[in-house]
Structures are given as C-alpha cells and as structure tokens.
Amino acid sequence: MKLREFIQLYKSDSFIKTVADETKPNTHHAIQLKGLSGSLDAVVSAAIYYSNHQNYLFILHDREEAAYFQNDLQNLIPEKEVFLFPSSFKRPYHFEETENANVLMRAEILNRINHKEVSGELIVTYPEAMSEKVINKKSLLHNTFSIKSGEEIDIHFLTDQLFSYDFEKSDFVYEAGQFSIRGGIIDIFSFANELPFRVELFGDEVESIRTFDPDTQLSVSTLKEINIIPNIQTRLLDEERDSFISFLPKNTKIWFKDYIQTLNILFGMYDYLPMGSGTVSSGCAAKTSPKSTDWNREADLTC
C-alpha cells in the first residue's frame, strides 16, 4: 500500500472527518482525542492536515518527544517541510549556553512565517522552547534586508549592510554569520536559512540567487528572493520581544499533547530564570478549560 493510500484511509474515516470539520479555518472549538498510542497521533495529524490545509502548531512534552513526532509527521507528509522550533539553549534551564544550530532553526521559522502569506505551515515545539520570547514582527521586518533576482544592488552598500548585521567576511562561508565576495559572486550564510546563498551579479544586476552546499559548493535550489537577517539572539537584544504564540499567523490551530502539563511547565520556568533575563514569555492561558489532559487538544492559546 502506498503512503497516500494509507493516509486516505484515515482521511475518509468518519471520525477523522468529524475532527476535520471541527478544526476548519475560522472555527474556534476545543476538542479532545483519546487513545492515540505510538505514532497514531502523527497519522491522525497528517490526515487532518490533508483535510484542512492550514497552519498547525503541535506542542509536545519535551525536545526528544517533539523530535520523534516531527520525524513521524515528516515521513507521512514528505512533500511539506515540517519545522521543529527548539529552545536556543544547549541544556534546559542553562540560559548562559546557546546552541548555534538551534538559534538558526528558530530564526529560519520566524523569517518564514513573517515574510509571506503563510498557509499550511507545520511547526512542532515543546514548552521550554515556547517559553523564550522572540523578537516582534515589526522589529524583525525592520532588521531584514532583501535581495531579489533582477534588481540592481551596490556591492559596497551590501558589504556595509552585512557588517552592520555583525556578519564576518571570510574566504569561504561554512557557518551562519559569514559572507565572502569573489568578483561578481557573493556568498552569504544568513541566520535564517539552513544553507548559504550564492548571489551572482552581472554588473550591478542580480543575475541569479541559489542555495548551495558549503561542503561540495554545488547548487541546491534556485530562488527569486532571499531575506538576510542578523543573529536575533545576540544582535537585537534591545528590541521589544513577544511570545512565540503572538508571532504565529491568525487562525493557527494549536494542538497540545498535554494541555495542563504544558501550562505547568511554562509557569514552572519562572523558578529557573535569571533576574532580568527577559527570555520567558508571560503566562499563557487557553480560552478553554477541559478537565482531561489526554492527547490531543486544539485551543486558542493567548500569551
């Protein structure tokens, strides 16, 4: 049996149809699903996604469980990238040590949902990651520099812009925050993309934009436009910050593995915060108060 046929079996199930109807766009119902064991939660989520193509946020217990769920969901929806929104820190409650890869993943997701009419994004996270405040949309947009194919650009202006974003000039780029210039070829490793960009100029005109593998130097994909942002974890510390929930597009459906446990973890984070850190969002409360905490629930969460 092919994967799509397998998902179609669940999608056509009367129970899944009922859940899909209750979670259509512009609906605000709180529902609960019980008895989902193993990877059945991901199967049901995939079937509902194919029924209602909209934005979903899945909140699991911890990083490990979130990673397993993301992997299951990605295998069930191979044509759609499923994002993991992690905590910036290497270890829970150790706020002095950040993980560059995690910072990059967070920036990529924020950039993605902030620069287009988002539709059908799938984001998986966990309470510790949600507790960190993120730069607000206005500040992120103000600190974003865009490059479009076909437009003219001054290479000296671009260099000054990258230096102002705390990028480092190097011979070759291999990590976020670096750029190199070789004639009419500009390589930029943005803090908001997994792979670096290669911008090729014909005179002052942007002839092509591609992502490439820094190890092999081979092109991966061709793009029409890219966004360059600074390290939002260190460069924009003085900017106003909001909760991740407030950053999400309207009508995003939020599913909890355990609603009560999520809130307990968020509230408990305050006991570990250094004074004045400003990394944890204000308390979150859902506009529903169901008594059971079994997986799975959708609700309007406000922070």
C-alpha positions in Angstrom: 0.0 0.0 0.0 1.3 3.4 -1.0 1.7 6.2 1.6 -1.1 8.4 0.1 -3.5 5.5 0.0 -2.7 4.8 3.7 -3.4 8.4 4.7 -6.5 8.4 2.5 -7.9 5.5 4.6 -7.7 7.7 7.7 -8.8 10.8 5.9 -12.0 9.1 4.7 -12.8 7.7 8.2 -16.0 9.2 9.7 -14.3 10.1 13.0 -11.4 11.9 11.3 -14.0 13.8 9.1 -15.7 15.0 12.3 -12.4 16.2 13.8 -11.6 17.9 10.5 -14.9 19.7 10.4 -14.4 20.9 14.0 -11.0 22.3 13.1 -11.7 24.1 9.9 -10.3 27.6 9.3 -12.1 30.3 11.3 -13.5 27.8 13.7 -12.7 28.0 17.4 -13.7 24.8 19.0 -11.8 23.0 21.8 -11.7 19.2 21.1 -10.0 16.2 22.7 -8.8 13.0 21.2 -8.1 9.9 23.4 -6.4 6.6 22.9 -3.8 7.6 20.4 -0.7 5.4 21.1 2.6 5.0 19.3 2.7 7.0 16.1 -1.1 7.2 15.7 -1.0 10.9 16.8 1.1 11.8 13.8 -1.1 9.7 11.4 -4.2 11.5 12.6 -2.5 14.9 12.4 -1.4 14.1 8.8 -4.9 13.0 7.8 -6.4 16.2 9.3 -3.7 18.4 7.6 -4.7 16.9 4.2 -8.3 17.7 5.0 -7.7 21.2 6.2 -4.7 22.9 4.6 -3.9 25.5 7.3 -1.3 26.4 9.9 -0.7 24.0 12.8 1.4 24.2 15.9 2.0 20.9 17.8 3.2 21.2 21.4 4.8 18.0 22.8 6.2 17.2 26.2 9.9 17.8 25.6 12.6 18.1 22.9 13.0 14.4 22.4 9.3 13.7 22.0 8.9 16.7 19.7 11.8 15.4 17.5 10.2 12.0 17.2 6.8 13.4 16.4 8.3 15.8 13.8 10.1 12.9 12.1 6.9 10.8 12.0 4.9 13.7 10.6 7.6 14.5 8.0 7.6 10.9 6.8 3.8 11.0 6.4 3.9 14.4 4.6 7.1 14.1 2.6 6.2 17.0 0.2 5.8 19.5 3.0 8.6 20.6 5.3 7.8 20.1 9.0 9.7 22.5 11.2 11.0 21.9 14.7 11.0 25.1 16.8 13.6 24.4 19.5 14.9 26.2 22.6 18.0 28.3 21.9 19.9 26.8 24.9 22.1 23.7 24.9 20.5 22.3 28.1 17.2 23.0 29.9 17.4 25.8 32.4 21.1 26.7 31.5 20.4 30.1 30.0 24.1 31.1 29.6 24.8 28.5 26.9 23.2 28.8 23.5 23.3 26.3 20.6 24.0 27.9 17.3 22.1 25.3 15.3 19.0 25.9 17.5 19.3 29.7 17.1 19.5 29.2 13.3 16.4 27.0 13.3 14.4 29.5 15.4 15.4 32.4 13.1 14.5 30.4 10.0 11.0 29.7 11.2 10.4 33.3 12.3 11.6 34.6 9.0 9.5 32.1 7.1 6.2 33.0 8.8 6.9 36.7 8.8 7.6 37.3 5.1 4.7 35.8 3.2 1.0 34.9 3.4 1.6 31.8 5.3 -0.6 28.8 4.5 -0.3 25.3 5.7 2.9 25.6 7.8 3.5 22.7 10.3 5.6 23.6 13.4 6.4 21.2 16.2 7.7 22.5 19.5 7.7 21.9 23.3 7.2 24.1 26.4 10.8 25.1 27.1 11.1 26.4 23.5 7.8 28.3 23.8 8.9 30.0 27.0 11.6 32.0 25.2 10.4 35.3 23.9 11.1 36.1 20.3 11.7 39.4 18.5 8.4 41.0 17.5 7.3 41.1 13.8 7.9 44.8 13.4 11.5 44.7 14.7 12.3 41.6 12.6 11.0 43.2 9.4 12.9 46.4 10.2 16.1 44.4 10.6 15.7 42.3 7.4 17.5 43.0 4.2 16.0 41.5 1.0 17.8 40.7 -2.3 15.7 40.0 -5.4 16.8 38.5 -8.7 16.8 41.1 -11.5 17.3 44.1 -9.2 20.4 46.3 -9.1 22.5 46.3 -6.0 25.6 48.2 -4.9 28.2 45.7 -3.7 29.7 48.3 -1.3 26.3 49.0 0.2 25.7 45.3 0.6 29.0 44.9 2.3 28.3 47.7 4.8 24.9 46.3 5.4 26.3 42.9 6.3 28.9 44.4 8.6 26.2 46.3 10.4 24.4 42.9 10.9 27.6 41.6 12.5 28.5 39.3 9.6 32.1 38.3 9.3 33.9 38.5 5.9 35.8 35.3 5.1 37.4 33.5 2.1 34.7 30.8 2.2 31.4 30.5 4.1 30.8 27.5 6.3 28.6 28.7 9.1 25.9 31.3 9.7 27.1 34.9 10.0 29.7 34.7 7.3 30.0 36.2 3.8 32.6 36.2 1.0 33.0 38.2 -2.2 34.9 36.9 -5.2 34.4 39.2 -8.2 30.7 39.2 -9.0 29.9 36.2 -6.8 28.7 36.9 -3.2 28.2 34.1 -0.8 26.1 34.8 2.3 25.2 32.5 5.1 22.2 34.0 6.7 21.0 33.3 10.2 17.6 32.4 8.8 18.4 29.6 6.4 19.9 26.2 6.7 22.1 26.6 3.6 24.1 29.6 2.4 23.1 31.8 -0.5 25.1 32.4 -3.7 24.3 35.7 -5.4 25.8 36.2 -8.9 26.0 39.7 -10.3 26.1 40.8 -13.9 27.5 44.3 -13.5 25.3 45.7 -10.7 22.3 43.5 -11.5 21.4 40.3 -9.6 21.6 37.7 -12.3 20.8 34.6 -10.1 20.3 33.5 -6.5 20.9 30.0 -5.4 21.4 28.0 -2.2 24.5 25.7 -2.2 26.1 23.0 -0.1 29.1 24.6 1.7 31.0 21.3 1.6 30.7 20.4 -2.1 30.0 24.0 -3.3 27.3 22.5 -5.5 24.0 24.4 -6.1 20.9 23.0 -4.4 18.0 25.3 -5.4 17.3 28.5 -7.4 15.5 31.4 -5.6 13.9 34.6 -6.8 14.3 36.4 -3.5 16.1 36.0 -0.2 16.0 37.6 3.2 19.1 38.4 5.3 18.7 38.9 9.0 21.2 39.4 11.8 21.7 37.0 14.7 18.4 37.7 16.5 19.7 36.0 19.7 22.6 38.5 20.2 22.3 41.4 17.7 18.8 42.5 18.6 18.8 42.2 22.4 17.4 45.7 22.9 14.5 45.1 20.6 11.0 44.5 22.0 10.1 40.9 22.3 6.9 38.9 22.3 5.8 35.4 22.9 6.1 32.9 20.1 2.3 32.4 20.1 1.7 36.1 19.3 4.1 35.7 16.3 2.0 33.0 14.7 -0.4 33.8 11.9 -4.1 34.2 12.8 -6.2 31.1 12.9 -3.2 28.8 13.6 -4.6 25.6 15.2 -2.7 24.7 18.3 -2.6 21.1 19.4 -1.3 20.0 22.9 0.0 16.6 23.8 -1.0 17.5 27.3 -2.6 20.9 27.9 -2.3 21.0 31.7 1.3 19.8 31.7 2.3 22.4 29.2 1.0 25.2 31.3 2.6 23.8 34.4 6.0 23.6 32.7 5.6 27.2 31.4 4.7 28.5 34.9 7.5 26.5 36.5 10.1 28.0 34.2 10.0 31.2 36.3 11.7 29.4 39.1 14.8 28.9 37.0 15.0 32.3 35.2 17.9 34.6 36.0 16.7 38.0 37.1 16.2 40.4 34.2 16.9 37.8 31.5 13.7 38.6 29.6 13.7 35.3 27.9 10.5 33.8 29.1 7.1 35.0 28.0 4.3 36.0 30.2 1.9 33.3 31.5 -0.2 31.5 28.9 -3.8 30.7 29.3 -6.2 28.9 26.9 -9.7 30.0 26.2 -11.0 26.7 27.3 -10.6 24.6 30.5 -11.2 20.9 29.7 -10.7 18.6 32.6 -8.9 15.7 30.9 -5.3 16.0 29.7 -5.1 13.2 27.2 -3.6 13.8 23.8 -4.8 15.7 21.8 -6.4 19.2 22.1 -6.8 22.3 20.0 -7.5 25.6 21.7 -6.9 29.3 21.3 -3.9 30.0 23.4 -3.1 33.5 24.3 0.1 34.8 26.0 
